[in-house]
């Protein structure tokens, strides 16, 4: 049986952090759904007011922000 040597590639990731304070439950649910569709990793803190999304590029961050604003009506200030 041959020995296989795994190769691990670490790629630079971009982290988008969203403060959900003041958002309605419906808006938070919509934002979570969008983020789960677009991102590799989505994490909501214990109190449910801070969302962290890992993306592959700064461009993806800006695209996700624009999509969240368009689809949910939430105004996100960069």
N, C-alpha and C positions, 0 to 999 in steps of 0.2 A: 504494500500500500504506500503510495507516494506521500511525502510530507508536504503539506501546503502552507505557505507563508502568507498570512493576510497582509494586505496593504491598507492602512488607514489614512484617508485624506481628510485633512482639516481645512474646511473652507471658511472664509471670512463670512460671518453672518451679521445681519443688521437687526437691531432690536427696536421695535416700535412700541412705545408705552403710551397707553391711553388712560386718562383720568375720566372715569365714568360718573363722577359725582354730579348729581342733578339730572342724570338721564333716567327716563322711565324704564320700567321692567321690559316693556315691548321693544324699546330702542336697544337696550342691553342685549336682549335675545337676538335681535336682528344683526347687531354688530358681531356677536359671537358666531352666528351662523356664517356670516361673510368671512370672518377671519379664519374659521375652520376650513372653509373651502379654498382659501388662498395661501394659507401659511403651513409651514411644517410643524410648528409648535405654538400653541396658544395656552396662556396660563392666566387664570383669574385669581387674584389674591383672596385670602380668607374672608375679608369683609365685603368682597364683591364690588369694590369701587376702583380697582386698578387692573388693567388688562395689559399683558405683555405678549407681543407677537414676534416670533423670529422669522425673518425673511432673508432672501438671498442678496438683495441689492437695495441701494437707496431708492432706485427707480420703483421697485416693487412697493416700498413703503409709501411713496407719494401716490402710486396708483391705488393702493388700498385705502388711503385716506380719502382720495377723490371718490372712490366707489362707495365708501361708507357714507360720505356726505350726500351723494346723489341718491342712494337707495333708502337711507333712513331719515334724511332731512336734518340730521345732527350737524351742527356747525363745529368743525374741528379746527382749532387755531394752531398753526405750526409755529 
